[in-house]
């Protein structure tokens, strides 16, 4: 349980650091033009992580 909380806190801190960085506030026009590709890759990452987490959960529940 502690590992889960530590991981969630690390993810939150990392997200906030990126979100409030100077480079992020300045923006990137080329990123905005490639919006569909960016969302597609993000979707693939989320699907992959969901599959990995489900497999880990099943593995842990069987043990």
Secondary structure as UniProt FT lines:
FT   HELIX           2..19
FT   HELIX           22..26
FT   HELIX           29..33
FT   HELIX           35..62
//
